[in-house]
Amino acid sequence: MVQTFEKREIILVPSLLSADWWRVREQIEELTQAGCGWLHFDAMDGHFVPNLTLGPMFLQSLRPHSKLHFDAHLMIENSGDFLDEFIEAGADSVSVHAEGNPHLHRLVSRIQEKGAMAGVVLNPATPTNVLDAILPQLDYVLVMSVNPGFSGQKFLPLALDKIKLLKEWRERENLNFLIQVDGGVNPQTVSSVAQAGADVLVCGSSLLSTRQSLRQNVADLRAAMDI
């Protein structure tokens, strides 16, 4: 598995949904220099969520130019039809939604058999107990702290209780999955998210905003964690 939790290192993950597409390679290089080790790819099909975004060809085009961990979040119907394409394109981890995927065990097993980390995503209104049977197998759980589909949304505080429940579950059962959070993570919310127990923080506009250098954005988020 990825890490133990005696000494937690929070992973900041830029979401390329908020990238400047004209400068995306330059921005990735700057984020890499600032110490970011992951990149988050939001794949949306216009059906599962009301938006249309990144497909496997985008990962494939970037893979030769970056050694970062590529994290793919599949917000698409029939996720199982596209797992192989994303992993072959260069995804190091792939998450699929609990909602709309009745055969989670099959999907998670396929992702892991292909050599990638496997995660399951919970929308804001989805309770953690849907993971009862599969949680010991997971490499990570992605807690959505906004309703998926668009960047720049306001953080939903109800996600904090879900993060705390997952952390307690992990400790009680001696499991080692990561808790990832996506949506509205910024200098005003990052401390409460980290303190609740999140390990992997997906950040869009708070990291990729060009009001100042991206390096400074990373520094500001780390300073605001307060853990």
N, C-alpha and C positions, 0 to 999 in steps of 0.2 A: 504494500500500500504506500501512500505518498509520504505521510509524516506522522510522528507521534505528537501528543498534545501537551506534554509536560512543559515544553518551551514553544509557544505558538509564534509562528511567523505568518502574518497576514499577507495574502497574495493579492495585489492590486492588478486587475485585469481590464485593460482598455477594450471597450466595445467599439468595433469598427463601424457600427451603425451610425456613429456620430463623427466619423472621420471626414476630413476634407478630401473628396475623391481626386481632386486635382493634385493634392500633395500627399497622398496616402503613403507612398514609400518613404518620403522625407519624415512624415510623422511617426511611422513605425520605427525608423532609425533613431529618432529623438527619444521615443519612449523606451527603447531598448537601452540607450545610454543612461536613461534616468533610473534604470534598475527593474523595469517591468519584464517579467519572464513569460507571461502568457498574453495571447490575443484572443478575443471573443468574437465569434462569427455568428450573427443572428440570421438564420435561414427561415424565411417566411414565404408562404406560397399564395397568399391572398385568399385562402379558404379557411384554414385553421385560425388565422388572425387576419384582420383587415389591412394587410400591407404586403408588399412584394419586395423581397430583398435578396440577400446573398446566396448564391448556389455554389456547388462544389468547384466549378471552374475558377471562381475567385480564389479559393484556398490554393488550388493547383498553381495559379499564376504567381502567388506569393511564396509558396513553399521553397523554391530554390534559392530565395533571397533572404530567408530568415530561419534562424535556429530556435525561435521561440516556440513555446507550447501552443499549438493551435486547438482552441476549444470551440466546438461546434454545438450550437443550441438549435435543435430542429423543431421549429414551430410550423410543421407541415402535416397534412393528412397523409396517411399511409407511410409513416416514417420508415417502416421496414423496407420499403421499396428503394430507399435512398441511402441506407447505412453504408453499403459497400462503396458507393460513389464518394461519400464524404471521407471515409477512412483512406481510400486509395488516393484521394486528392491531397491528403496530408494531415487530416485531423488526428490529434493525439488523444482527444477526449470527445465524446459525443453524448449529449443528453437528449432524452425523449420525454414527452409529456405523459404523466399518468392519465390525463384526460384524453379520451379518444383512442387509447392504445390498450385493448383488453388483454394482450399477450405480452405483458411487460417482461416476464421472465425470459421469453424467447428473444426479445429484442436485446435485453441486457446481455444475455449469454452470447449472442452473435457479435455484439460490439467487443466484448472481452476476448472472444475467440479470434477476432481480427487483430488483437494486440493493442487496442485502445482502452482508455479508461471509460467506464460506463456510469452515466448519471441519469436520474429521473427528476423531472421538473414538476413542481406543485404550483398551480395558479393560486392567486390570493384566496379564493373561496374553497380550495381543496384541502381537506384535513390531512394531517400527517398519518392517520391510521390506515390510509390506502396503501401504505408501504409496509404494513405489518409482515407480510410473507416474504418480501424481497429485500428488505433493508440490509440484512447481513451480507448480501452479495454485492451491494453497490459500492462503487468507488467514491461517489459523491451524490448529494442531493442539492438540487437548485431550487431555492425558495424565491419565487417571484414576489417582489415587494411593490410591483405595479401590475396592472393588467397588461398582458403582453401585446405587442403590436407596434408601439411607437416609443421613440426615445424622448427624454425631456419631461416625463411625467413626475408627479409628486409622490414621494415615498408614502406607503401605506403602513401605519404603525402596527397593524394587526400582524405583520410579518414577524415582529419581534417575539411574540409569544410562540410562534411556530419554530423560530430558530432556537429558543430556549428549550422547547420540548425535544427537539432533535438532539441538542447537546446533552440533555439529561438521559435520553434514550441511549446515546452512544456510550456514555460513561457507565450507565447501569448494566448494559449488556456487553461491555468491554469490546465495542466495535471500533472501527478505525476509518470510517468514511469522512470525507470532507463536507462541510456545509458551505455551499455557495449561495450568494445573494445577488439579485439583479433587479435594479430599478430604483431611481431616486437616491442613489448613494452619492453624497456630496459632503463638503466640510461640515454642514449642519447636522447630518444624520449619521456620519460614519462612526462616531464614537459609540452611539447606542447599538449600532449593528455589530460592531466588533465586540463590545462588552457582552452582548447577548450570546455570543459564541460562534459567530461566522468566521470562516477561515479564508474564503475566496470571495473577493468583492468585485463584481463586475460594475465598471463605471464608464458612462458614456460621455456626456457633455462636461462633467466635472473634471475629466482627464483630458479631453480632446478640445475643450474650448480654447480659442486662440486669443483670448483677451490678454494673456501673458504666455510665457514659454510653457511648453508641455512639461518640461523638467520641473518648473515651479509648481505646476498643478499637482504633480506627483508628490513633491515635498509638502505642499499644503495639506493634502489628504493624509499623508503619514503623520504630520504634526497634529492633526485634529483627531487622530484615533484615540489618544489618551488611554492606552492600556499598558 
